[in-house]
Amino acid sequence: MKRHIFPAGTLLFKEGDPRECAYLIDRGEVHITERTDRGAEKVLCILNEGEIFGEMALIDTTPRTASAITAEESEIFVMPRQALENRISGLDPIVSLLVSLLIERYSVTRKHLPESIKQGHIGDFILKVSRYENLPDDLLRLYDTAEKREVARQELKLEEELRAGLDRREFIPYLQPIITLPGLQLAGFEALIRWQHPEKGLVFPDQFIPVAERTNVVQDLDRMMLEQVCEILPVLLKKAGPDIFVSVNLSGINFETGDVVQTVAEILRKSKTNPHNIKFEITESALIGDPALAEDVLQGLKALGVSIALDDFGTGYSSLGYLHKFSIDTLKIDRSFVMQLHDNGNRGLDIIRAIVGLARNFKLEVVAEGIEKERDVVALNSLGCDFAQGYLFSKPLPLSDALTFIETPPSWT
């Protein structure tokens, strides 16, 4: 989906054209017209910022029954049918099925609507349909879409900015130290993505990763993070020694095919990176779609020599069942359990003790996230946790500050 600038008077489509794209106006004005029996063009509706038109192209392959022309210079997102189909195919299988059925049924129902309703503006549509007797209120609410249109418009703009940011290499890794227990020595870093936006400044991942995941941009972000980690790794190794590692997050969409193994292998080869210094962090959700394929990907990655950590352990679907099924090396205990370490009843303490015991049975290392207090370190030491990570030690750091961290260890050591 791309945004284009169209001069005034641009014919976007005409009657009889194949339905291939839908459009969303970011700026400007578009007239929807039809030709009268006398050959004149009749304006059916005038559309402005935030309006969607031509959307039937996404669910109907019959020729266009109206024309669209820009009344002034306009910025418009063009949404091909294939782009929608790609997004639907990426949904949860049940949701994908339901959406496909709804589209099919709506398409069939639409064939029986009067042509005047098919062509009208959405507001006119509501007025016309509301004249029918016994119309459920829920149907009217389905067309109260102003807010949804604005959300869609903002998401399309963000997707465009993400792709432009990739081209300009605006995404960089911030490094959060991972510390050994009980020795309190630097073991490595987790690389956390940040966006150096030219207008918004430093943007945190919670503000763009959800959109990146929905639009498959996240795969390109993952690749860029690994490339950049491999670029800075020699500097880190020179300062901290040959045994430190850097953890890189790998999104679940990478486990839908086996291509990620070849991609990782190519990046490691080109950068001459020792796989021993790279660890990939995945979440449990990455493993549940196709467990057999996920295990093939994990084995392929491990064959390259990298390590695998299961992130946010304990918050997923059936954590215990994964430990004997998948090729992982490390468990990362979710911060929510660490926050309960000192609650009344020792619930958090008991949970972490059980996780550490389980990890020992499977010969896995354990990292506790979200460490903010010294007493957390004392408790984790007593439980036999291997590593700790959190703001007690350091927030995520840009490369220059990470190098300072290595050279001048904080006072807690």
DOTITI-913315 format. One record per residue: x, y, z of N, C-alpha, C in turn; residue in three letters. Coordinates in steps of 0.02 Angstrom, whole numbers, plus 50000, padded with zeros to 5 digits. Layout:
N
XYZXYZXYZALA;...
This chain:
413
500424994150000500005000050000500445006250000MET;500345010549951500765016449945500345022749938LYS;500625028349962500295034749955500565038149892ARG;500105040849852500295044249790499995051249790HIS;500335055849756500075062549746499795062949675ILE;499145064549670498815065049605498625072249591PHE;498815074949533498615081849515497855082349508PRO;497595088349512496885089449500496695087149430ALA;496115083949425495885081549360496125074649341GLY;496465071149388496695064349373496115059449376THR;496035055649323495525050349321495815044149354LEU;495575042549413495835036849451495575030249423LEU;494945030249406494645024549370494005026949337PHE;493775023149287493165025049252492695019049247LYS;492075020449229491585015149221491845009949172GLU;491775003649190492004998249147492704995749163GLY;493084999649201493754997349220493704991349267ASP;494204986949265494214981449314494314984049385PRO;494024980649433494104982649503494744979449529ARG;495244983649543495884981049566496134984249630GLU;495904990349645496174993949703495614997649739CYS;495714998749804495315003449843495745009449858ALA;495435014849880495805021149891495595024349957TYR;496075027449990495935031250051496245038150044LEU;495835043350053496075050250042496425052750105ILE;497045054450098497415057550154497355065150152ASP;497315067850091497235075050082496935076250013ARG;496465080950009496195082649944495455081049937GLY;495225080749875494515079749861494435075549798GLU;493965070849800493835066349744493085066449729VAL;492905066649666492205066149646492075059249615HIS;491535056149638491305049949609490745051649561ILE;490805049649499490325051649447490075045649408THR;489515046649374489265041749326489005045349265GLU;489015041949209488795044949146488045044049138ARG;487685049449124486965049149114486805046549044THR;486165045349032485945042948967486125047848911ASP;486185054248928486345059348879487095060348871ARG;487485056448908488215056948901488555061748947GLY;488165065148990488465069949037488705066149099ALA;489185069249135489445066349196489055069049256GLU;488755064749294488365066649353488775065049416LYS;488865069849460489235068849522488785065249572VAL;488995059349591488615055449641488785057549712LEU;489415058849725489615061049792490305064249789CYS;490435068349839491075071849846491425069149908ILE;492035066849900492405063649955493005067849975LEU;493145068050040493695072050066494145067850111ASN;494575071250148495065068050192494755062550236GLU;495075056750236494865051250278494355046550246GLY;494085048450187493585044250154493915038650115GLU;493575032850115493785027150075493305026450016ILE;493555024949957493125023749900493435018349856PHE;493005015549813493225010049771493345003649809GLY;493095003449871493254997649914492944991149890GLU;492424991549848492124985449823492614981549779MET;493144984749757493654981249718493964975649758ALA;493944976349825494264971449868493854965049875LEU;493204965449858492784959549867492354958149806ILE;492424962049753491994961249694492424962149632ASP;492414957349587492844957549528492474960049465THR;491834961949473491474964549415491744971449397THR;491634973849335491904980349314491624986149356PRO;491994991649357491774997649392491125000149362ARG;490685002749405490055005549382490025013149392THR;490595016149410490645023349418491355025449404ALA;491465031949401492135034649389492355038749449SER;493015039649457493285043649512493805048349483ALA;493745054749500494215059849474494395064749530ILE;495015066649534495235071349585495005078449567THR;494695081849615494465088649603495005093749619ALA;495525091649655496095095849671496685091149682GLU;497285093949689497855089649703497715085749767GLU;497825079249764497635074849820498175069749834SER;498265068349899498695062849920498245057049939GLU;498345051349906497885045749913498285039249923ILE;498065035249971498345028549979497995023849930PHE;498395020149893498125015249846498215008249876VAL;497655004649883497654998149917497464992649868MET;497934989049839497774983549793497404977949828PRO;497004974349790496644968649818497114963549848ARG;497684962449815498164957449840498414959349909GLN;498484965849923498734967949989498234965950043ALA;497584966750029497084964650078497094957150087LEU;497144953550032497154946250037497754943850077GLU;498324947250069498914945450108498804946550182ASN;498464952050199498334953450270497844948450299ARG;497334946750260496844941850284497174935150295ILE;497614933150249497944926650255498404926350316SER;498624932250339499074932450397498704932550463GLY;498034932650461497654932650523497634925750554LEU;497404925550616497244919150647496794915250599ASP;496894908650590496514904850540495764905550547PRO;495504905750608494784906250618494544913150597ILE;494914918350617494734925150597494764925850522VAL;495284923050491495354923350419494754920150384SER;494534914350410493964910850381493334915150387LEU;493214917950447492624921950458492614928150414LEU;493184931450408493214937450365493064935550293VAL;493364930050270493254927850201492514926350189SER;492184923050238491474921450231491054927750230LEU;491214932450274490844938750276490904942450210LEU;491514942650183491614946050119491194942750064ILE;491204936050063490834932450012490084933750018GLU;489834933450080489114934450089488904941650074ARG;489324946350093489174953350079489164954550004TYR;489634951349969489674952149896489034949449864SER;488794943649888488184940749861487584945149876VAL;487544947549939486984951849959486964958249919THR;487554960949906487604967449871487314967049800ARG;487344961249771487094960549702486344962049699LYS;485994961449756485274962349757485074969249781HIS;485564973649797485404980449818485264984749758LEU;484834989849765484724994649710485384998049692PRO;485464999549627486085002549604486215009349638GLU;485665012949654485745019549686486075018849754SER;485945013449788486255012349853486985010249844ILE;487115006149793487805003949782488265009849769LYS;488025014949734488455020349713488505025949764GLN;488045026349811488015032149854488575032749905GLY;488635038949932489095040249988488865036250048HIS;489305034750094489125030450150488565033550192ILE;488565040350198488025043650235487365042750200GLY;487365043350133486755042150095486525034950101ASP;487015030450103486855023350110486455022150174PHE;486685025250229486345024250293485625026850289ILE;485545032750259484875035750255484415031350213LEU;484685028750157484265024650113484085017950144LYS;484585014750174484455008250204483985008950264VAL;484035014650300483625015450360482885016050345SER;482715017050281482015017550263481675010750263ARG;482085005450260481794998850261481504997350330TYR;480944993750332480624992150396481024986850434GLU;480954987150501481244982150546482004981450537ASN;482334987050525483064986850517483394986450586LEU;483814981450599484144980950665484604986950677PRO;484614989350739485064994850756485794992950744ASP;485954986550752486644984350743486894985850672ASP;486434985550623486644986750554486884993950545LEU;486514998650576486725005550571487395006650604LEU;487515003250659488155004150694488735001650653ARG;488594996750609489134994250566489414999750521LEU;489015004750506489235009950460489455016350496TYR;489495015950562489775021550600490525020850600ASP;490835022250543491535020350531492015026150530THR;491795032050549492255037850546492885036550586ALA;492795034050647493375032750690493815027350660GLU;493505022050634493895016650605494275018950543LYS;493965023350503494315025950444494935029850465ARG;494865033750518495445037650541495995033150566GLU;495815027850603496315023050626496665019850567VAL;496275017850516496565014750457497035019650421ALA;496825025950417497245030950383497905031950419ARG;497865032350485498475033250524498935027150519GLN;498625021150516499035015150510499385014850442GLU;499035016850390499345016950324499915021950321LEU;499825027650353500365032650355500965029950393LYS;500815026550449501365023750489501735018350451LEU;501355014150414501685008950374502145012150322GLU;501915017450291502325020950241502955023850274GLU;502875026750334503445029550369503935024050389GLU;503675018250409504105012650427504535010550368LEU;504225009950310504595007750251505115013050231ARG;504925019350237505405024650222505975024550273ALA;505805023250337506305022850389506805017250378GLY;506555011750351507005006150335507485008250280LEU;507235011650230507665013850175508205018650200ASP;508015022750250508495027650276508885025050336ARG;508765018850354509115015550410509045019750474ARG;508415021350490508275025250550508195020950612GLU;508195014450604508095009850661508775007550687PHE;508875008150753509515006450782509415002150844ILE;509914998250863509864994350925510084998350986PRO;509684997951038509895000151105510054993851144TYR;510574994051184510844988051216510724988151291LEU;510354983151315510254982551388510684976851415GLN;511104978351465511564973251491511194967351523PRO;511484961451515511264955351549511844953251594ILE;511694952351658512204951551710512204944551739ILE;512794941751753512844935051782512644935251856THR;512374929751879512244928651950512594922251970LEU;512914922252029512954927752078513534932452066PRO;513934931552014514554935352007514474942651989GLY;513874944551963513744951551943514244954051892LEU;514384949951842514824951851787514414952451723GLN;514654956351676514304957251613514344950751572LEU;513754948051554513734942051512513584943851440ALA;513194949051429513004950951361512504956551362GLY;512174957551306511674962851299511064960051261PHE;510494963051274509924962051230509854968251186GLU;509804967151121509714972651073508974974151067ALA;508784980251086508094982451084508014987951032LEU;507544987150988507484991750931507224998550953ILE;507505003750923507265010650932507245013850863ARG;506785018550855506695021950792506905029250800TRP;507425031150765507635038150765507245041950711GLN;506645043950729506185047050681506405054250668HIS;506415056350605506665063050590506245068650619PRO;505615067350635505175072550663504975071050735GLU;504865064750752504615063050818505165061550868LYS;505785061250845506335059550890506375052050902GLY;506595050050962506675042950977505995039750991LEU;505805034850951505155031650957505255024550984VAL;504865022751035504935016151066504515010951028PHE;504705004651034504404999450992503664998451002PRO;503394999851062502684998751072502265003351028ASP;502575008551000502205013350958502215011450884GLN;502625006450865502635004750794502674997250780PHE;502894993250827502944986050814502274982750798ILE;501724984450834501084981250816500894982350743PRO;500994988350717500854989650646501354985950602VAL;501984985850622502484982250584502314974850578ALA;502034971950631501854964950630501254963750585GLU;500774968350586500174967450545500324968350470ARG;500854971850454501004973450384501614969650358THR;501874965050399502464961050380503104965150374ASN;503094971450394503704975550395504174972950448VAL;503904969450498504314967250554504884962650532VAL;504784958850479505324954550455505924958650431GLN;505784964150398506334968550377506664971950436ASP;506274973550487506554976450548507014971450583LEU;506784965250587507194959950618507864959250581ASP;507814959250516508424958550475508904964350488ARG;508624970450489509044976350500509374976150568MET;508994973950620509284973550687509864968650689MET;509774962850658510314957950657510924960550620LEU;510804963850564511364966650525511744971850567GLU;511374976150602511704981250641512064978350702GLN;511774973350733512114970050789512764966950765VAL;512744963750707513364960750680513884966050663CYS;513654972050645514114977550630514464980150692GLU;514094980550748514394983450809514714978250854ILE;514584971850840514834966550883515594966650891LEU;515984967750838516714967850847516944973150898PRO;516614978850899516794984150947516644981751018VAL;516064978551027515884976051093516364970651116LEU;516534966151071516994960651089517684963351107LEU;517904968451073518564971351087518574974251157LYS;518014977251179517984980351245517834975351300LYS;517394970551287517134966251340517414959151339ALA;517764957251287518024950451284517644946151235GLY;517924940451216517654936451161517034932351177PRO;516844932051241516314927451260515634930751271ASP;515594937351266514944940451276514494938951216ILE;513844939451227513354938251174512894944251168PHE;512564944651112512034949551102511404945851082VAL;510854946951118510214943851103509834948251054SER;509554945151003509164948750952508474945650950VAL;507964949850953507274947350952507074945250881ASN;506734939650878506514936850814505754936050817LEU;505404939650774504674939750775504384933050752SER;503784931750775503464925350760503334924150687GLY;503234929450648503094928650577503664925250540ILE;504274925650568504844922350537504784914750540ASN;504334912250583504274905050591503724902150546PHE;503434906250504502924903850458503234900550396GLU;503874901950383504244898550330504944897150356THR;505324893450320506014892050341506514896950313GLY;506284902350280506744906950247507204910450295ASP;506994911250357507384915050405508064911850417VAL;508104905250413508744901850424509254903950372VAL;509044903950309509484906050255509684913350262GLN;509194917550283509334924750292509864925750346THR;509774922350403510254923050458510934920550437VAL;510954914850403511594912050381511964916950335ALA;511594920150291511904924950244512184931050281GLU;511804933550330512034939350368512654937650409ILE;512644931850440513234929750479513844928850434LEU;513724926050375514284924850329514584931350305ARG;514154935950283514394942250256514754946450308LYS;514514946250370514814950350422515384946750458SER;515494940350440516014936350472515914936050548LYS;515274935450568515104935250639515134928150665THR;515434927250723515444920750757514754919450786ASN;514404914250765513724912850791513714912050867PRO;514274910250896514324909450968514124915751005HIS;514194921450973514054927951005513344930450992ASN;512944926450958512254928550942511754923850976ILE;511254926951006510704923051036510044926151010LYS;509594921950988508934924350965508424923351020PHE;508014928551032507474928051080506814927551042GLU;506424922551060505774921451029505254920951085ILE;504624922151067504084921351115503714914851101THR;503334912651151502974906351143502464906651086GLU;502184912551073501694913251019501994911550951SER;502654912150945502984910550881502974903050867ALA;502844899050919502914891850912502254888250903LEU;501694891650916501064887950920500704887050853ILE;500854891350803500494890850740500614884250705GLY;501244882550695501444876350663502044873750701ASP;501934870050755502494867850798503034863950761PRO;502834859750713503324855850676503784860350634ALA;503484865150600503884869850561504314874150606LEU;504034876250663504414880350710505034876650735ALA;504954870250749505534866250772506044865450717GLU;505814864750655506284864450599506694870850594ASP;506364876550604506714882950601507214883450659VAL;506994881450719507454881650776508064877250765LEU;507954871250740508514866850728508974869650674GLN;508684872850623509084875950571509514881550599GLY;509224885550643509604891050674510154888350718LEU;509994883350759510494880550804511054877150765LYS;510894874450707511424871450665511924876650641ALA;511704882850638512164888250620512644889950677LEU;512454887950739512874889250796512614894450844GLY;512024897450830511744902450875511364899050931VAL;511204902850983510814900351039510104903051035SER;509644899751069508934901651068508694902651140ILE;508374908351151508064909751216507304910451207ALA;506934907551253506204908151253506014913851298LEU;505764919251268505634925451305504944925251338ASP;504874929351391504234930051427503964923351449ASP;504404918951472504184912251490503674912551547PHE;503154908551540502634908151591502014912051575GLY;502034916151523501454920251506501084917651445THR;501334912351414501054909951351500514904751361GLY;500474900151313499904895751308499984889251348TYR;500534885951340500654879751377501404878851384SER;501704883251424502424883651428502764877051441SER;502494873251488502834867051508502894862251450LEU;502394862151407502414857551351502944859151300GLY;503194865251299503684867251249504384864851265TYR;504524863951328505214862851348505514856551319LEU;505114851351311505384845151283505274844551208HIS;504894849351179504734848951108505204853151065LYS;505474858451094505834863351053506564864051074PHE;506964865651025507694866251035507864873251061SER;507824874051126507974880451157508534879451209ILE;508864884951225509434884751271509314888651336ASP;508874893551332508794898151388508054899851398THR;507854900451461507204903151479507284910151507LEU;506864914651484506854921451513506204922151552LYS;506274922751618505694923251661505384930151653ILE;504734930351640504404936651629504424941151690ASP;504464947651678504534952551732503934952451780ARG;503354950151755502764950051799502864945451858SER;503244940151850503394935651906503904938651953PHE;504394942151925504904945451966504574950752010VAL;504084954251983503734959452022503354956552081MET;503204950052079502844946852134503304943352183GLN;503954944252174504434940652217504314941652291LEU;504124947652310504074949252381503354950552402HIS;502874948152362502174948752382502034944252442ASP;501504945852477501294941552533501134934552507ASN;501374929652542501244922752523501784919852479GLY;502274923952458502854921552419502644918152354ASN;502084920252324501854917052263502374917652207ARG;502634923852198503124924852145503754920752158GLY;503954920452221504554916552239504464909152222LEU;503874906552238503734899452224503724898152148ASP;503434902752110503394901852038504094901652007ILE;504514906452027505194906751999505594900652021ILE;505504898452083505854892452106505654886452062ARG;505014885952046504774880452005505064880851934ALA;505094886951906505364887851839506104886151837ILE;506474888451887507194886851889507294879351895VAL;506904876051938506954868851945506804865251880GLY;506294867551846506104864651782506664865551731LEU;506954871551730507494872851683508094868351696ALA;508234867251758508804862851776508684855751749ARG;508064853451753507914846651728508034846151653ASN;507934851651618508034851751545508704854751525PHE;509134855951575509804858651563509774865351526LYS;509334869651549509254876251519509504881651567LEU;509774887051539509964892751580509344897151592GLU;509374901251645508794905351663509004912651670VAL;508634917051637508724924251643508094927151674VAL;508174931351725507604934851755507594941951730ALA;507024944151703506964950951676506614955551727GLU;506704961951717506344966851757506614967751827GLY;507274966951836507584967751902507654975151917ILE;507354977351972507374984451989507624985752060GLU;507654980552102507854981452172508404976552191LYS;508824978652237509374974352259509114967952291GLU;508554968452326508284962452359508044957352307ARG;507884959652247507714954952193508324950652176ASP;508914953852174509534950252159509674945052213VAL;509584946952275509704942352331509254936252325VAL;508614937552311508134932052305508294927552246ALA;508474930452190508624926552130509264922452139LEU;509744925252175510344921452191510174915252231ASN;509734916052280509554910452323509174905052284SER;508854907052230508474902252190508884898952135LEU;509504901352126509944898252076509854900852006GLY;509584906951999509504909951933510194911551904CYS;510284910851839510944911651807511104918851788ASP;510594922551765510704929251740510134933851762PHE;510284940351762509774945251778509824951151730ALA;509254954351720509224959951673508694964851698GLN;508854971251698508354976051721508654982751736GLY;508224987451756508434994351767508894995151828TYR;508894990251873509374990551928510084990851901LEU;510214987251848510874987151818510954992651765PHE;510464993151721510504998451670509874998451628SER;509685004251605509175004751553509505002951486LYS;509115001851433509415000751367509825006851346PRO;510415005551317510905010751304511085011051229LEU;511205017151204511505017551137512215014751139PRO;512495013251082513145009951080513675013651120LEU;513715020251113514235024051148514175023151224SER;513565023351250513475022451322513595015251343ASP;513435010451299513575003451315514325002251321ALA;514715005551279515445004851284515705007951349LEU;515405013551369515595016551434515415011851491THR;514835008651485514615003751536515134998251543PHE;515394995851487515894990451489516534992851522ILE;516744998951504517385001551529517355003651602GLU;516775006051623516705008451692516105005151724THR;516184999051751515624995551781515304999651837PRO;514644999651842514305003351895514485000751965PRO;514265004352015514465002852084514184996352111SER;513634993752081513344987652108513804981752101TRP;514334982252061514814976652055515314976852111THR;
